């Protein structure tokens, strides 16, 4: 007799699993509704002093890393492991039990059965029914007895382990999350146009993380609605190692860049009061870029040029149009308006120049490294497989008992399924009809 253990029974209980799942679902809703990883001042301004203090005590701003949330996950994993150890041996016994060892008394007590007579001999009937079972997709085995033959066939025996595949998938997902937490990071960085960085700054911790390579923002482009609100924005990034450019790629919202397992997401931007002015002498082909503060003069001594942004029109928080003052030292200086980012050809006494000017931005990137993500994906795939097995497959078993009766054979067909019994009833009736064909 099994000795009861209160602690073991507590951790093996289905009730505990249900309570934990409900708690995790409820707390996940809280973590979704309340923004995560904001500054303490932000929570103070949004929720007031008292709630902000409660949030700080319960680690709500970083809830998914809070000790109590991780404790709930650990308790759930423990419950799943012990539940599986507790129940799997019985399930395995049902999977591996030889159906040919089933007693005649049990077969006769089964609720789903069909009986009929065959005029052929016992052996001939057994051979015929075995062939019909095989043609119907049932591979049978037989046991010979005195004056009787028992045929047994089954499908989906391993469908009984579907729930344990789901258990294993949850554990695999937790392992992937642990790997990501121990060996990954999440942070952010702002990179002004034309500048570069080899570091990012993790959320809610001091210091910086060295990327091991350099990311440069070559350009930032923004598209605005007529109201001045941002419609779309993207960055042109270049990855460098040891001073060598490896590749250049655009990124935008929902289209990140990944290199060496580190993913860069376009998340925000910041506009400056500086302007990027590009000047090209179309005759010589000489070209140079300048970063100019608003209403401050820029010079290109080699070309004898002086220029600056003397006026600007805003659309929301962004510059939509700007006015350039330009002189080559010959004649009256030119003053022209152009759209932000627009190219304009300017003819002067000293030559022809191509001007491009735009407001300077810094691209805001969220940076994430998660080496456990593929383990999590594997866990998700296992969960889908387990759910498909658990919900759509069942363990179906068929017995055919043949007994000599005069010059003919008495046949008893019976069967069972552990799930979807209504669906199995149709399968059973169709099979019985097929097996009875040609018999009286």
Secondary structure per residue as TSV (DSSP state, phi and psi in degrees):
chain	resnum	aa	ss	phi	psi
A	1	X	-	360.0	135.0
A	2	X	-	-69.8	130.8
A	3	X	-	-81.1	130.9
A	4	X	-	-76.2	141.7
A	5	X	-	-133.8	111.5
A	6	X	H	-62.0	-40.7
A	7	X	H	-65.4	-46.7
A	8	X	H	-61.2	-44.6
A	9	X	H	-63.3	-35.3
A	10	X	H	-64.0	-47.1
A	11	X	H	-73.7	-19.2
A	12	X	H	-93.4	-0.8
A	13	X	-	-77.6	142.1
A	14	X	H	-68.5	-32.5
A	15	X	H	-60.3	-39.6
A	16	X	H	-63.7	-42.6
A	17	X	H	-60.9	-43.8
A	18	X	H	-64.6	-42.0
A	19	X	H	-63.2	-42.6
A	20	X	H	-65.7	-42.1
A	21	X	H	-63.2	-39.6
A	22	X	H	-65.7	-42.2
A	23	X	H	-63.4	-43.8
A	24	X	H	-65.5	-38.5
A	25	X	H	-64.5	-43.8
A	26	X	H	-65.2	-46.1
A	27	X	H	-68.0	-30.7
A	28	X	H	-67.0	-34.0
A	29	X	H	-63.2	-42.2
A	30	X	H	-60.1	-45.2
A	31	X	H	-66.5	-22.3
A	32	X	H	-82.7	-41.9
A	33	X	H	-71.3	-41.5
A	34	X	S	-91.7	117.0
A	35	X	-	-55.5	140.3
A	36	X	S	-98.6	155.0
A	37	X	S	60.2	34.9
A	38	X	-	-92.2	169.0
A	39	X	-	-72.7	153.5
A	40	X	H	-55.6	-36.7
A	41	X	H	-63.8	-35.7
A	42	X	H	-62.5	-46.1
A	43	X	H	-65.8	-34.7
A	44	X	H	-64.1	-42.4
A	45	X	H	-73.0	-34.3
A	46	X	H	-82.7	-37.5
A	47	X	H	-117.9	-5.7
A	48	X	H	89.3	167.1
A	49	X	H	-64.8	-46.3
A	50	X	H	-66.4	-48.4
A	51	X	H	-65.0	-36.9
A	52	X	H	-62.0	-37.6
A	53	X	H	-67.2	-41.2
A	54	X	H	-62.0	-43.4
A	55	X	H	-59.5	-41.6
A	56	X	H	-64.9	-41.5
A	57	X	H	-65.3	-40.2
A	58	X	H	-91.2	3.9
A	59	X	T	57.9	34.1
A	60	X	G	-61.2	-36.6
A	61	X	G	-61.9	-22.2
A	62	X	G	-132.8	54.9
A	63	X	G	-59.8	-38.4
A	64	X	G	-73.8	-7.0
A	65	X	G	-112.4	4.7
A	66	X	S	-68.1	148.1
A	67	X	H	-59.9	-38.4
A	68	X	H	-72.9	-34.3
A	69	X	H	-69.8	-43.1
A	70	X	H	-64.2	-33.2
A	71	X	H	-64.5	-40.9
A	72	X	H	-62.2	-41.9
A	73	X	H	-64.0	-41.7
A	74	X	H	-63.9	-39.8
A	75	X	H	-65.5	-39.9
A	76	X	H	-63.4	-43.4
A	77	X	H	-62.1	-42.6
A	78	X	H	-61.5	-44.0
A	79	X	H	-60.8	-43.2
A	80	X	H	-64.3	-41.9
A	81	X	H	-64.4	-47.3
A	82	X	H	-69.2	-39.8
A	83	X	H	-56.9	-43.8
A	84	X	H	-65.4	-44.7
A	85	X	H	-62.1	-35.6
A	86	X	H	-71.0	-40.2
A	87	X	H	-105.7	-21.1
A	88	X	H	-64.4	-38.7
A	89	X	H	-56.8	-40.1
A	90	X	H	-65.8	-39.6
A	91	X	H	-65.8	-42.3
A	92	X	H	-62.7	-35.8
A	93	X	H	-63.2	-39.9
A	94	X	H	-66.8	-34.1
A	95	X	H	-69.7	-41.2
A	96	X	H	-95.1	-7.5
A	97	X	-	-61.3	133.9
A	98	X	-	-78.0	116.4
A	99	X	G	-64.0	-20.5
A	100	X	G	-73.0	-12.1
A	101	X	G	-86.0	1.3
A	102	X	-	-68.4	134.9
A	103	X	-	-77.6	156.4
A	104	X	H	-62.0	-37.3
A	105	X	H	-63.6	-39.3
A	106	X	H	-68.3	-40.6
A	107	X	H	-61.4	-40.6
A	108	X	H	-71.3	-20.2
A	109	X	H	-89.5	-9.4
A	110	X	-	-65.6	140.2
A	111	X	S	-73.0	-29.2
A	112	X	S	-104.3	109.5
A	113	X	E	-156.3	158.9
A	114	X	E	-135.1	142.1
A	115	X	E	-130.7	141.0
A	116	X	E	-158.4	173.7
A	117	X	E	-113.4	145.0
A	118	X	E	-121.4	141.7
A	119	X	S	-81.8	-15.7
A	120	X	S	-78.2	168.0
A	121	X	-	-70.0	170.4
A	122	X	H	-59.6	-49.0
A	123	X	H	-67.6	-40.8
A	124	X	H	-65.7	-40.2
A	125	X	H	-64.4	-41.6
A	126	X	H	-62.2	-43.1
A	127	X	H	-65.1	-42.3
A	128	X	H	-65.1	-44.3
A	129	X	H	-69.3	-35.2
A	130	X	H	-61.5	-41.4
A	131	X	H	-66.1	-41.5
A	132	X	H	-66.3	-38.9
A	133	X	H	-61.4	-43.2
A	134	X	H	-63.8	-41.9
A	135	X	H	-65.6	-25.8
A	136	X	T	-90.3	4.9
A	137	X	T	92.1	14.1
A	138	X	-	-112.9	116.0
A	139	X	-	-90.5	111.1
A	140	X	-	-98.8	158.1
A	141	X	E	-123.0	161.8
A	142	X	E	-134.2	153.8
A	143	X	E	-130.8	124.2
A	144	X	E	-92.1	135.2
A	145	X	E	-130.6	-179.3
A	146	X	T	-74.9	108.6
A	147	X	T	74.8	14.1
A	148	X	E	-154.0	157.0
A	149	X	E	-135.9	134.1
A	150	X	E	-112.0	123.9
A	151	X	E	-105.8	138.4
A	152	X	E	-135.0	136.2
A	153	X	E	-143.3	151.4
A	154	X	E	-148.2	158.3
A	155	X	E	-137.2	146.7
A	156	X	-	68.0	31.2
A	157	X	G	-58.6	-38.1
A	158	X	G	-80.7	-0.3
A	159	X	G	-66.2	-18.0
A	160	X	G	-66.5	-19.1
A	161	X	G	-92.6	4.6
A	162	X	H	-54.9	-43.9
A	163	X	H	-64.3	-30.7
A	164	X	H	-77.9	-27.0
A	165	X	H	-65.0	-39.6
A	166	X	H	-63.8	-43.8
A	167	X	H	-56.5	-47.9
A	168	X	H	-63.1	-36.4
A	169	X	H	-64.7	-38.9
A	170	X	H	-63.9	-40.2
A	171	X	H	-65.9	-40.1
A	172	X	H	-63.9	-41.9
A	173	X	H	-61.5	-41.3
A	174	X	H	-65.0	-39.1
A	175	X	H	-62.8	-43.0
A	176	X	H	-60.9	-40.5
A	177	X	H	-64.9	-38.4
A	178	X	H	-65.1	-42.8
A	179	X	H	-60.4	-44.5
A	180	X	H	-63.1	-37.9
A	181	X	H	-69.9	-38.4
A	182	X	H	-78.8	-37.9
A	183	X	H	-116.3	1.7
A	184	X	-	-112.5	-175.9
A	185	X	E	-158.5	162.7
A	186	X	E	-136.2	134.5
A	187	X	E	-162.0	-164.1
A	188	X	E	-151.5	167.0
A	189	X	E	-160.3	146.4
A	190	X	E	-109.9	125.4
A	191	X	E	-121.1	111.7
A	192	X	E	-64.4	150.9
A	193	X	T	-54.5	141.1
A	194	X	T	75.5	-2.1
A	195	X	-	-110.1	170.9
A	196	X	E	-142.5	164.7
A	197	X	E	-151.5	153.6
A	198	X	E	-120.7	17.9
A	199	X	E	-136.2	153.7
A	200	X	E	-132.1	167.6
A	201	X	E	-121.0	114.3
A	202	X	E	-67.9	155.8
A	203	X	T	-70.2	137.5
A	204	X	T	60.0	18.1
A	205	X	S	-137.8	154.4
A	206	X	-	-81.5	176.5
A	207	X	S	80.0	-169.8
A	208	X	-	-139.1	159.5
A	209	X	E	-112.4	127.5
A	210	X	E	-80.3	124.2
A	211	X	E	-73.4	-29.1
A	212	X	E	89.3	0.2
A	213	X	E	-156.6	177.0
A	214	X	E	-117.8	141.3
A	215	X	E	-119.3	128.6
A	216	X	E	-116.0	137.6
A	217	X	E	-94.7	106.4
A	218	X	E	-78.7	-34.9
A	219	X	E	-160.8	153.2
A	220	X	E	-133.1	127.9
A	221	X	E	-123.7	136.2
A	222	X	E	-128.6	139.8
A	223	X	E	-114.0	132.1
A	224	X	E	-113.5	149.3
A	225	X	-	-74.2	163.9
A	226	X	T	-57.3	-25.2
A	227	X	T	-76.0	-11.0
A	228	X	S	96.1	-4.7
A	229	X	-	-76.4	145.6
A	230	X	E	-68.0	131.4
A	231	X	E	-97.1	-43.1
A	232	X	E	-159.6	149.0
A	233	X	E	-150.0	150.9
A	234	X	E	-149.5	157.3
A	235	X	E	-121.4	147.3
A	236	X	E	-103.3	113.1
A	237	X	E	-112.3	146.0
A	238	X	E	-123.4	133.5
A	239	X	E	-101.0	130.6
A	240	X	E	-126.8	146.7
A	241	X	E	-137.2	130.1
A	242	X	T	53.7	37.3
A	243	X	T	78.6	-1.6
A	244	X	E	-101.6	131.7
A	245	X	E	-75.1	122.7
A	246	X	E	-90.8	-49.2
A	247	X	E	-163.2	161.9
A	248	X	E	-126.1	137.8
A	249	X	E	-150.2	145.2
A	250	X	E	-84.5	147.2
A	251	X	E	-132.4	150.5
A	252	X	E	-150.0	177.2
A	253	X	T	-56.7	131.3
A	254	X	T	70.8	11.4
A	255	X	B	-139.9	78.0
A	256	X	-	-82.5	176.3
A	257	X	E	-116.1	137.0
A	258	X	E	-125.6	132.8
A	259	X	E	-147.6	130.3
A	260	X	T	52.6	41.1
A	261	X	T	77.1	3.9
A	262	X	E	-110.0	128.0
A	263	X	E	-109.9	134.3
A	264	X	E	-111.3	121.3
A	265	X	E	-108.6	135.8
A	266	X	E	-73.5	118.1
A	267	X	E	-124.9	-28.9
A	268	X	E	-161.9	-175.6
A	269	X	E	-159.1	166.7
A	270	X	E	-142.3	129.3
A	271	X	E	-91.8	142.0
A	272	X	E	-108.8	169.0
A	273	X	E	-90.1	13.2
A	274	X	E	-101.0	161.3
A	275	X	E	-131.3	144.8
A	276	X	E	-99.7	115.3
A	277	X	E	-114.0	125.4
A	278	X	E	-112.9	129.6
A	279	X	E	-122.8	131.5
A	280	X	E	-127.7	125.7
A	281	X	E	-82.1	107.9
A	282	X	T	-66.8	-23.8
A	283	X	T	-76.1	-49.7
A	284	X	T	-89.1	-19.7
A	285	X	-	82.8	-2.0
A	286	X	-	-64.3	138.2
A	287	X	E	-143.1	141.8
A	288	X	E	-153.3	145.9
A	289	X	E	-106.3	145.8
A	290	X	E	-133.5	144.2
A	291	X	E	-106.5	114.8
A	292	X	E	-119.0	128.5
A	293	X	E	-64.9	155.7
A	294	X	T	-60.0	130.6
A	295	X	T	61.4	29.5
A	296	X	-	-119.7	148.0
A	297	X	-	-85.3	139.1
A	298	X	E	-114.2	149.1
A	299	X	E	-132.3	146.3
A	300	X	E	-127.1	86.0
A	301	X	G	-58.2	-38.3
A	302	X	G	-60.4	-30.9
A	303	X	G	-101.7	-5.1
A	304	X	T	69.0	33.4
A	305	X	E	-109.1	145.3
A	306	X	E	-133.9	137.4
A	307	X	E	-160.1	170.8
A	308	X	E	-178.4	163.6
A	309	X	E	-95.0	114.1
A	310	X	E	-104.6	-11.4
A	311	X	E	-157.3	157.7
A	312	X	E	-155.1	145.6
A	313	X	E	-112.1	138.2
A	314	X	E	-101.5	147.1
A	315	X	E	-123.7	100.4
A	316	X	T	70.6	-124.2
A	317	X	T	-99.8	4.0
A	318	X	E	-115.6	152.2
A	319	X	E	-79.1	128.6
A	320	X	E	-101.4	-31.3
A	321	X	E	-147.5	143.6
A	322	X	E	-139.1	157.0
A	323	X	E	-113.2	126.9
A	324	X	E	-105.7	133.8
A	325	X	E	-103.1	129.5
A	326	X	E	-141.4	133.0
A	327	X	E	-140.7	138.9
A	328	X	-	-110.0	14.5
A	329	X	S	81.3	5.4
A	330	X	S	-128.9	119.0
A	331	X	S	78.7	-172.5
A	332	X	S	-74.2	134.5
A	333	X	-	-58.2	148.1
A	334	X	E	-90.2	144.7
A	335	X	E	-129.2	117.6
A	336	X	E	-134.3	146.3
A	337	X	E	-97.3	142.3
A	338	X	E	-148.6	152.3
A	339	X	E	-68.4	151.8
A	340	X	T	-57.7	121.6
A	341	X	T	86.5	-2.3
A	342	X	-	-78.8	146.1
A	343	X	E	-97.9	139.0
A	344	X	E	-138.9	132.2
A	345	X	E	-91.5	127.5
A	346	X	E	-118.6	121.6
A	347	X	E	-96.3	125.4
A	348	X	E	-124.8	168.5
A	349	X	T	-62.5	-32.9
A	350	X	T	-84.8	-4.4
A	351	X	E	148.3	-170.4
A	352	X	E	-114.6	134.8
A	353	X	E	-129.7	142.7
A	354	X	E	-104.0	121.4
A	355	X	E	-111.8	138.1
A	356	X	E	-135.0	132.5
A	357	X	E	-140.4	140.9
A	358	X	E	-151.5	156.3
A	359	X	E	-65.6	144.4
A	360	X	E	-88.6	136.9
A	361	X	E	-125.6	162.6
A	362	X	E	-115.6	133.2
A	363	X	E	-85.5	134.3
A	364	X	E	-99.2	120.0
A	365	X	E	-117.1	135.5
A	366	X	E	-94.9	134.8
A	367	X	E	-121.5	132.2
A	368	X	E	-139.8	133.9
A	369	X	E	-125.6	122.3
A	370	X	-	-137.9	88.2
A	371	X	T	-67.5	-12.2
A	372	X	T	-91.8	3.6
A	373	X	H	-64.8	-36.2
A	374	X	H	-71.0	-30.2
A	375	X	H	-67.1	-39.8
A	376	X	H	-63.5	-42.9
A	377	X	H	-60.3	-41.1
A	378	X	H	-61.4	-43.0
A	379	X	H	-61.4	-40.0
A	380	X	H	-65.3	-40.3
A	381	X	H	-64.2	-41.7
A	382	X	H	-62.6	-38.8
A	383	X	H	-64.1	-44.0
A	384	X	H	-61.0	-42.7
A	385	X	H	-62.3	-46.9
A	386	X	H	-61.8	-41.5
A	387	X	H	-66.2	-38.6
A	388	X	H	-63.6	-43.6
A	389	X	H	-64.2	-46.5
A	390	X	H	-66.4	-36.9
A	391	X	H	-97.0	-26.4
A	392	X	H	-112.9	-9.5
A	393	X	-	-118.0	156.0
A	394	X	-	-145.3	160.5
A	395	X	-	-89.6	107.7
A	396	X	E	-108.2	133.0
A	397	X	E	-129.7	141.0
A	398	X	E	-128.5	133.8
A	399	X	E	-122.5	140.0
A	400	X	E	-126.3	113.2
A	401	X	E	-102.9	119.6
A	402	X	E	-111.8	127.8
A	403	X	E	-130.3	138.3
A	404	X	E	-63.3	136.0
A	405	X	E	-147.6	95.9
A	406	X	T	67.2	-128.5
A	407	X	T	-91.5	-3.9
A	408	X	E	-115.0	-158.8
A	409	X	E	-137.3	131.4
A	410	X	E	-91.2	131.4
A	411	X	E	-121.3	131.5
A	412	X	E	-120.2	119.4
A	413	X	E	-107.6	127.8
A	414	X	E	-143.2	162.3
A	415	X	E	-166.0	170.2
A	416	X	E	-153.6	159.7
A	417	X	E	-143.0	142.7
A	418	X	S	-81.1	-16.0
A	419	X	S	-146.1	165.3
A	420	X	-	48.3	55.6
A	421	X	H	-65.9	-29.8
A	422	X	H	-65.7	-42.8
A	423	X	H	-66.0	-37.0
A	424	X	H	-67.2	-32.0
A	425	X	H	-59.5	-40.1
A	426	X	H	-66.7	-43.1
A	427	X	H	-60.1	-43.1
A	428	X	H	-64.4	-45.7
A	429	X	H	-65.5	-40.0
A	430	X	H	-64.6	-40.1
A	431	X	H	-66.7	-41.3
A	432	X	H	-60.8	-40.7
A	433	X	H	-62.8	-41.1
A	434	X	H	-65.5	-41.7
A	435	X	H	-70.6	-29.2
A	436	X	H	-82.6	-9.5
A	437	X	T	-59.9	127.8
A	438	X	T	89.0	-4.2
A	439	X	-	-102.4	156.8
A	440	X	-	-101.5	360.0
